[in-house]
Amino acid sequence: MIYELRIYRSMPGRLPALLNRFKNHTLRIWEKHGIRQAGFWTTVIGESHRDLTYFLAWESLAEREQRWPAFVADPEWISVVAESEKDGQLIENIASQLLAPTSFSAVK
């Protein structure tokens, strides 16, 4: 397994709208594309209370290279983004890392 760590820094005041988009739209569209989430978190103590952190679980890099572009190009996703950002941009910055578990990791 390969895990993708993604951290979204929301625009000021826009974290609730970003959370709503994930909860009500993104997860369903991911399911359609076979994208598996491994958890979501908001920041209680840390650099910014505007961050949404989540993990995706991939069988391989090849799986990610196939599924992620299909999701991003999905007409329904494009429509959801446009509708959710009609009152302004939701995300200021996205950081992403692809991680491989160590031999001693509890998560494999």
Secondary structure, 3 states (H helix, E strand, C coil): CEEEEEEEEECCCCHHHHHHHHHHHHHHHHHHHCCEEEEEEECCCCCCCCEEEEEEEECCHHHHHHHHHHHHHCHHHHHHHHHHCCCCCCEEEEEEEEECCCCCCCCC
